[in-house]
Structure formats: structure tokens, C-alpha cells
Amino acid sequence: MAIRQIIIKGHDSPYDLNLIEQLGISVKYINVSRSSESINMDKMNDHVKYDFVPLNAVMIKIIDGDIVGKNEWAFGLSFIDHRSIYISVHRLKQQYYQKDDIKECMKFYGKTPDELVFSTYTESQLIRYVLIHELGHILTNREFHCNDNNCIMHSIMSIVDLTKNSHYCTSCLKLINDHILSG
């Protein structure tokens, strides 16, 4: 089934989604309060199985709570079969990054998260990166990460990785277009 619309709940402001709209997908915003509940990745199906998602649409819920599992965390999660995406702003906030994280960032990049991310990007821009990445999973109908370091579908392991790429590579864009046309 071809995706023709994405519905975003819990937004603060519209996001620059020209990249998505150029694919022939419309964007609808529903202004509802964000949930502050943290989500356990090990029990995620409990959250998505009762969501109503209109045909030809993807439902995106932006939440304030964290998304965590036993030994993992995520900025966002996509559920292909349910056409649902959860995006957490918890780790997209400057306040989240404490002194230990700053030390690790300094060791690895030689700069703090403030210098690398928060002095340049707004929360809205960071949400956009997560949204486009997670939507890529749904639009390609695949749980994969791209091998191209310059693609937004490349693995995201940190707040710094999140901001490295803002577009799909040629291969991922082809997968998305093929999936859209076949639906």
C-alpha cells in the first residue's frame, strides 16, 4: 500500500519536510500534548497494536519520554507493519547531556555536544532528522541501516551522528521511490 500522507502528533512547530513532500507525500499536523511516558523497547508492541492509522498514512507520535530497552536506547522507532513511528525528544535536549557524556564526546571528537550540535541545531531540526530517518524505514519497507556514511539512513549511535546527514543517498531514494510506486 502506497503511503500518501504522514500525520504528526505532538509537534511544537512545523518541520521542514520538503524532502518528503517532493515524494508526493502530504504532511498533516495534529496539535496534541506530548506524552511524558518513557517507553520500554521490549514492550513496544503494547503501544502500537491499538493505534488507529488511516490507510495510505504513517502516524508519527512525538513524545517527551525516553525510549529505552534492556541495554539500548533510541531517538525513534518505526513499526513497518503498523505504519507507526515514535520519536522521543528526551535525548534531543541539551540538558540530557551530563558531564560524563561531555567527557566522552571530548575524548572522541575533541569538542562538546554544545559545540558539535546544540550551538547549530534547534530541537525542531533534530526531530526532523529522526523523523526522516525513521520514515525511511517505513517508506522502504525495511529495517535496515545504509552503509553509505553520507546517508541519513546510516546508523545513528549518538546525537553527533544524528546531525551528520540530512538526505537519503541515491540507493535509499531509489528504494523509497520503488516502494512508493509499487504501492
C-alpha positions in Angstrom: 0.0 0.0 0.0 1.4 3.4 -1.0 2.0 6.0 1.6 0.4 9.3 0.6 0.3 11.1 4.0 2.2 11.4 7.2 0.3 12.5 10.3 2.5 14.1 13.1 1.1 14.3 16.7 2.8 16.2 19.5 4.7 18.7 17.4 5.7 22.2 18.6 6.1 23.7 15.1 6.0 22.5 11.5 9.2 20.8 10.3 10.9 21.4 7.0 9.8 18.2 5.2 10.2 19.4 1.7 12.2 16.2 1.1 9.2 14.1 2.0 6.7 16.3 0.1 8.7 16.0 -3.0 7.9 12.3 -2.9 4.2 13.1 -3.3 3.5 12.6 0.4 1.5 15.2 2.2 2.1 16.2 5.8 -0.7 16.8 8.4 -0.1 18.1 11.9 -2.3 17.3 14.9 -1.5 19.5 17.8 -1.9 17.3 20.9 0.1 17.3 24.1 3.2 15.1 24.1 3.2 12.1 26.3 5.9 12.2 29.0 5.8 8.5 29.5 9.0 6.6 28.8 8.7 3.6 26.5 10.2 0.2 27.1 11.5 -1.1 23.8 11.0 -4.6 25.0 7.2 -4.0 25.3 6.7 -1.6 22.3 4.1 -3.7 20.6 1.8 -2.9 23.5 1.9 0.7 22.4 1.4 0.3 18.7 -1.2 -2.5 18.4 -4.1 -0.3 19.4 -3.2 2.8 17.3 -5.5 3.7 14.5 -3.6 4.7 11.4 -5.6 5.7 8.3 -5.0 3.8 5.1 -2.2 5.2 3.0 -0.8 7.1 6.0 2.0 6.9 8.6 1.3 8.0 12.2 4.2 9.8 13.9 4.0 10.4 17.6 6.5 12.8 19.2 6.9 12.1 22.9 8.9 13.7 25.8 9.6 10.4 27.5 12.7 8.3 26.7 12.7 5.1 24.5 14.9 2.5 26.2 15.4 -1.2 26.3 17.4 -3.6 28.4 20.8 -2.5 27.0 19.8 0.0 24.4 18.1 3.3 23.7 16.7 5.1 20.6 15.8 8.6 19.4 13.0 7.0 17.5 11.4 3.6 16.5 9.5 2.7 13.4 6.9 -0.1 13.1 6.6 -1.0 9.4 3.6 -3.3 9.8 1.7 -0.7 11.8 2.9 2.3 9.8 3.7 4.0 13.1 6.7 5.9 14.4 7.6 7.1 17.9 10.1 9.9 18.3 11.5 10.8 21.7 12.8 14.3 22.4 14.3 13.2 25.7 17.8 12.7 24.3 17.5 15.6 21.9 17.5 18.2 24.7 20.8 19.9 25.7 20.0 19.3 29.4 20.2 15.5 28.9 24.0 15.6 28.2 25.7 15.5 31.6 29.4 15.9 32.4 30.3 12.2 31.8 28.8 12.4 28.3 30.7 15.6 27.7 34.0 13.9 28.7 33.3 11.0 26.3 32.4 13.4 23.5 35.6 15.5 24.2 37.7 12.3 24.1 36.2 11.1 20.8 35.5 14.3 18.8 37.6 16.9 20.7 34.5 19.0 21.2 31.5 19.1 23.5 27.9 18.3 22.3 27.2 22.0 22.7 30.0 22.8 20.2 29.0 20.0 17.8 25.2 20.0 18.0 23.4 22.4 20.2 25.1 25.6 19.1 24.0 24.8 15.5 20.7 22.9 15.6 17.3 23.6 17.2 15.2 20.8 18.8 12.9 21.1 15.8 15.7 20.4 13.4 16.9 17.4 15.5 13.4 16.0 15.5 13.3 16.4 11.7 16.5 14.3 11.3 15.0 11.5 13.4 11.7 11.8 11.6 13.3 11.5 8.1 15.4 8.5 9.3 12.5 6.6 10.8 10.3 7.4 7.9 12.9 5.9 5.6 12.4 2.5 7.3 8.7 2.7 6.6 9.0 4.0 3.1 11.5 1.3 2.1 9.5 -1.4 4.0 12.9 -2.5 5.5 14.5 -2.5 8.9 18.0 -1.7 7.6 20.7 0.9 8.0 22.5 2.1 4.9 26.3 1.5 4.5 26.7 5.0 3.0 28.2 7.3 5.6 26.6 10.2 3.9 23.0 8.9 4.0 20.5 9.8 6.7 19.7 6.1 6.9 23.2 5.3 8.2 23.3 4.0 11.8 22.8 6.7 14.4 24.7 5.9 17.6 24.9 9.4 19.1 23.5 12.9 19.0 26.5 13.9 16.8 25.8 11.0 14.3 22.2 12.3 14.1 23.3 15.6 12.5 25.9 14.3 10.0 23.4 13.7 7.2 20.1 15.3 6.2 19.2 13.5 3.0 18.8 10.0 1.6 21.5 8.6 -0.6 20.8 7.6 -4.3 20.3 4.0 -3.3 17.9 4.6 -0.5 16.0 7.2 -2.5 15.6 4.6 -5.3 14.3 2.0 -2.7 11.8 4.6 -1.4 10.6 5.6 -4.9 10.3 1.9 -5.9 8.2 1.2 -2.8 6.0 4.2 -3.3 5.4 3.3 -7.0 4.7 -0.3 -6.2 2.1 0.5 -3.6 
